[in-house]
């Protein structure tokens, strides 16, 4: 945030220097509107208007990105909820049928069939 404040302060100082060096009057006409302003002031006003316009556009973009991320979060939360329900159903199914636990193979069990070279 400090870098933004420093950049704005520097821009303001440069703009003020520009305005003081360009004091000649300029007649600005737009449609039926006509105004006489110093050139430096007119340029600074145009620069500020452009900055404001770009800030508004960036806010609109930020709102759009935020909406997309919120939709993604909702989708992920729904997926988590579905997986939690599935997990709970599996746990309940195992609790109802304890015979399934007895048939679960163990990793360190001895083989029951004779191997090659075993005497019978």
C-alpha positions, -999 to +999 in steps of 0.1 A: +000+000+000+029+023+007+042+020-028+008+031-042+008+062-020+043+070-030+035+066-067+004+089-063+024+115-044+051+114-071+025+117-099+009+147-081+043+165-078+051+159-115+016+171-125+019+202-104+053+210-120+037+205-154+008+227-146+030+256-133+051+254-165+022+254-189+001+284-179-011+294-214-048+295-218-066+268-239-102+271-252-119+237-247-150+231-268-172+200-264-205+199-282-222+231-270-199+236-240-169+260-241-145+268-214-111+286-212-086+269-189-048+269-184-032+242-205-016+225-175-048+224-155-067+210-185-041+182-190-041+173-153-080+171-153-078+148-184-052+126-167-073+124-135-104+116-154-085+088-173-072+074-140-107+075-124-122+057-155-095+030-153-101+026-116-138+021-122-131-005-150-107-023-127-133-024-099-158-040-124-132-066-133-125-073-096-162-078-090-164-103-119-134-123-107-148-123-071-181-137-084-164-164-103-143-174-072-175-174-050-192-198-075-161-220-074-162-220-036-198-230-035-192-258-060-163-271-038-184-269-007-212-289-024-186-315-034-173-317+001-208-321+015-215-349-010-182-367-001-190-363+037-224-379+031-209-407+012-183-413+039-210-413+065-230-439+045-200-461+042-193-459+079-229-468+087-228-497+063-197-511+080-213-507+114-244-526+103-225-555+089-196-563+112-189-596+093-172-575+066-145-566+090-135-602+096-129-608+058-106-578+054-072-593+044-042-585+066-009-576+050+013-599+072-007-631+068+011-664+060+001-679+026-023-708+029-013-727-002+020-746-004+047-729-024+073-745-047+096-768-028+073-772+002+068-808+013+033-819+017 
